[in-house]
Amino acid sequence: MATTADFRNGMCLNVDGTYYFIVEFLHVKPGKGPAFIRTKLKNVSTGRVIDKTWNAGVKVEEVRIERRPYQFLYKDEMGYNFMHPDTFEQVSLPAGSVDGVAFLKEGNLVEAMVHAESETFLTCELPAHVTLEITYTEPGMRGDTATNTLKEATVETGAKVRVPLFINVGDKIEIDTRNGSYIGRVK
């Protein structure tokens, strides 16, 4: 058991039978009354963020989570199949358990979060940035580099992203997997 004094970002808690990650917390000591802690908690299974206030010193149940690397193999009717690069253990996860699934291609390394005691997989996260090739976009015109206008493009995984007008088919671009935004062109 941990107390509110042990709170840190990324800590996993069991709140009423549901697992939550602490996104952020703030220790508040008002001039009048006892201290309390304001937290933003992210539900592990749904990804929904909630606000919760705790009294200082309250005991909470900490869940031990291990982060393990896995490599994406393929997708089938059972879900997304991953393999541990060292032990070659394979696991299948549903699409809802994988964050940024639209940018997942074969061979990508992801970080899986596993409940340490029960060995159950909670969620998978892609790296913050991935490099993908453009498979389709309208052709750019000469001189389109001056404006800040964006057009839609399809990448090799089938996801659609907004890119600048000078990007063409065959270009490799870097994408932020958290929000699907264009970061830059890769040489």
C-alpha positions, 0 to 999 in steps of 0.5 A: 500500500502506498500513500498520497505522498508517494504519488508520481507521474506514470504511477498505476493505481487500483481505484475501485477495481479499475486501473488508472495511470497518474497523468499529473498531480498537484499537492495543495495546502490551503491557508485554512483546512487540511492539505489535499492532492488533485490528480488527473487519472487516465483509465488504462482500458478506455484511455479516458482521463478523469479528475480526482481529489484525495485527502493528504495521507490517504492509503491507495493500492499501487499496481506494479506495472512492467514495461516490456518491448514487443515487436508487431508481427501481423494483424488477424481476426484475433487482433494484433499479434506481437512477439517479445524480441528476446524470449520470442513469446507471442501475444495477441491484443485487441485493437482497443489495447494498442495506442496509435494503431493507425500508424502500426506497421510490421516490424515496429517495436512497441512498449507493452505494459504488463501487470506484474503479478497476473502477467496480463497485458494492459496496453501497448504504446507506439514510440512517440514518432514513427517514419512512414512513406507516403503512398498517395497524395495530390501532386504538389506544385512548384513554389508551394513551399511559401504557404502554410497550407496542408493537404491530405495524404495516405501513408503506407499503413493506410492512415490519413495525415495532413501534410504540407503541399510540397510532400509527394508520393514516395517521400518519407515523413515523420509522424507524431503517433499521439495526435497523428500530426506531421513533424517533418520530412526524412531524408 
